[in-house]
Amino acid sequence: MMKWIVTAALIGAPVLVAADGVAPADVTFDDYGAVETSLSGTPGDAANGAAIMGDKKQGNCVACHQISALQDVPFQGEVGPMLDGAGDRWTEAELRGIVANSKKTFEGSMMPSYFKSTGYIRPGDAYTGDAASEPLAPLLEAQQIEDVVAFLATLKE
């Protein structure tokens, strides 16, 4: 998995830098929210992507989406669209953009931005009641995004 390093910028503010791959602030989205370039430089592992999507401590995609291929994962949600056929509906670049920051494709989406570290309105700082300091670590690492994209690309009608 990708390691994250916090370094001090010239002005003394912490900056999140990816040890491998692309840092969240350096992701290039096209006009429709697609990300053509791999975030990690390593192909995704679809089996690991499926595990991430069903894990409540990682992606937890099933909290909002139904995914027939993950029927063994209980309590699937109905807030987001069913993901069966996602590999037919979107290209890998579009899927990568949606998972990294769905708001670039679907403005106003309730889906979390899984590869974002700044620009939050008001995330909480643990259980303190205070706003978190930026930059925040992304919800998923670059390779985890690639793994989720690899799994989503297998979901064909």
N, C-alpha and C positions, 0 to 999 in steps of 0.2 A: 504494500500500500504506500501511497505517496506520503512523504513526511512534510510537515509544514514547519517553516522556520520563521520566527518573528524577529525582525531586525529593526534597528533604530535608523530612521531617516535622518537627514542632516538637521532637520528641525526638532529631532528628538521624539517624533510620533512613531508608534509602532506601525510597521508595514508588513502585510502578509505576503510571503513569497513562496511559490511552489518550488520544492527541491527538484522535481521533475515535471515536465509538461508546462501547461499554461496556468498562470495565476488567475484567480477569479476576475480581477480588474482588467485583465488583458484579453478576455474572450471577445472575439469579433463576431457579432451577430449581423446577418444581412437584413434587408428592409422588412422581411417577413418573420424574423426571429430565428432563422436557421443558423447553425454553426457547422461550417463545412469541415473544419480541421479538428482532428482528434484532440481532446483536452490533455491526454496523457502520453500520446505517441505510441501506445500499446493497444492492440485489438482487445475488445471487450470479451469477457467470459460470460456467456448467456446463463449458465447454471448459477454463477455467483450473482448475476443480475436478478435472477428469480428469487434467490435467497434474500437479497437486499430489499426487494419490493414487498416481500411478505414479512419482513422483520420489523417489529414495532420499535426497535431501538435504532433502526437505520432509515430506510426510505419510507416504510409503512404505507406504500401506495394503496394497499388494499383497504385502508381506512376510508378512502373516498371512492375507489374504483373497484369494479368487479372484473375478475380475470379468471376465466374458466380453467386455464392451465395451472392455476394455483388454487384449485377447488378445495385442497386439503387445509388451506389457511382460513380459519373461521372469521366471522364478523366482517365480511366484505361490504363496502359502502356503496352508496348510490348518489353521492354528491357529484362526482365527476363522471365522465362518460365511461362506458364499458370499454376495456382495452383489447378485447378480442378483435383481431383484424388490424391492430395498430400498425403492424408491419406492411400492410397493404395501403393504409390511408396516408402514411407519412414516410418520407425518405429518412435515412439515418441522420442526415444533417438536420432535418426538421425535428426529429425525435431528440437529438442532442440538445438543440436549442430549447425545446419545450421542457426537458428535464432540468437543464441548467438554469433557465429563468423563463418560465411559462408566460410571464407578463409581457415579454417581447413579442410573443405570437398572439396571445389572448389577453388583451388589456383588461384589467379588472378581474382576472382569474383569482380564485381563492387558493389555487395550488401554490405551495411554497416554492421559492426560488432555491433550488438545491445547491447551486454553485455561485453564490453571491456572498460577499463579505462586507459590503458597505451600502449605505443608502437606505437603511431600514427606517421606518417611521418611528417605532418605539418598541424594540424588543426588550424584554425584561432581563435584568442581571440576576440570574438564578432566582432565588426566592427573597430578594432584598427589597423589592418594590421600587428599585432604582432602574433607570434606563441603562442598558448595557453600553460599554465603551466600544467604539469601533476601532480597528476592524474586528469583525467577528469571524470565527472559523466557518467555512461553508458547511452546510448540513451533510453533504457528501463530498468525498475527495474526487479528484479528476478520474482516477481509474474506476471508482464506483459508478460514476456517471457513464463511462464507456461500457461497463458491465450491464447496467440497466438498459442502455440503448441496444446492446447486443441481444438481450432477452426480448425487448419490445419488438425488434426487427423480426424475431421468429414467430410472432403472433400473426398468423395469416388466416384469412377466412377459409 
